[in-house]
Every structure is written in structure tokens, then in C-alpha cells.
């Protein structure tokens, strides 16, 4: 949850994250094709990402414990690396990039009359990469769980 308790933050191990990100990518793709889109899932993803990167009260640095969570950092870093040419090398860079992506996703939902095609393509690529990264990470965690000794 965010600090005010109203918006859930983006967590890498959230079982809904791969589906949410893929639905957001479909909505962005629909907009790229020139068809009307409500951007419902893009808005939810942007809100979760904003909640994960909001400032902790009493500090100058952005970011909350949500992005300090190792699975979330890994999943988000992989998604950013796939969508952009370079990968963040520090946590501060990752949080800055997360804030930028959250703002771009929010802009995509408000500027429906004259959308920036390049930004929509980048955000679609990010959403696809986020979905793939989250799904593969969750699968790898599931594979590491020990099997019951009496079941095959």
C-alpha cells in the first residue's frame, strides 16, 4: 500500500502484475492504431508506479520501500532495460526512471487527442517487457519451491 493507504504500489511479486501490464500494452497498442482507448489499465499501472516512487515523508530522496524490494527492483530493471537502450546501474537511477515512466504513462492517458506516437511505442514496449519480466520471475520463484515428497 502507499503511505496514505489508498493506492497499492507496484510490487514485483504481485500475481496480477503480468496481466495488468499486458492489458496496458494492448490499450497502448490500440491507441497506436488510431482507435479509441479508455486506458483503464494504463491508469492503474501508472498510479501503482507513482505510489511506488512517491517521496517518503521527511526525506529528500524519492522512493519508498516498494522499490527497495529485491524482486521489484529486478523485474522493473529488466523491463526498463528491454524497453530502453540502457539499463539503470544504481537504485537512484532506477527510481528516477520509474518516476519518468509513471509520468509518461499518466500523460498517455490524458493526451488522447494528439498522442505522441514515439512515447506510446516506448510505453507499449515497456509494458510488454514488464509483463514478460514479471511472469518469468514469478515462474522461476515457483520452480524453486520444493515439491511435496509424496507427490510426483
C-alpha positions, 0 to 999 in steps of 0.5 A: 500500500502507499503511505496514505493507504489508498493506492497499492504500489507496484510490487514485483511479486504481485500475481496480477502484475503480468496481466495488468501490464499486458492489458496496458500494452494492448490499450497502448497498442490500440491507441497506436492504431488510431482507435479509441482507448479508455486506458483503464489499465494504463491508469492503474499501472501508472498510479501503482508506479507513482505510489511506488516512487512517491517521496517518503515523508521527511526525506529528500530522496524519492522512493519508498520501500516498494522499490527497495524490494529485491524482486521489484527492483529486478523485474522493473530493471529488466523491463526498463532495460528491454524497453530502453537502450540502457539499463539503470546501474544504481537504485537512484537511477532506477527510481528516477526512471520509474518516476519518468515512466509513471509520468509518461504513462499518466500523460498517455492517458490524458493526451488522447487527442494528439498522442505522441506516437514515439512515447506510446511505442516506448510505453507499449514496449515497456509494458510488454517487457514488464509483463514478460519480466514479471511472469518469468520471475514469478515462474522461476520463484515457483520452480524453486519451491520444493515439491511435496515428497509424496507427490510426483 
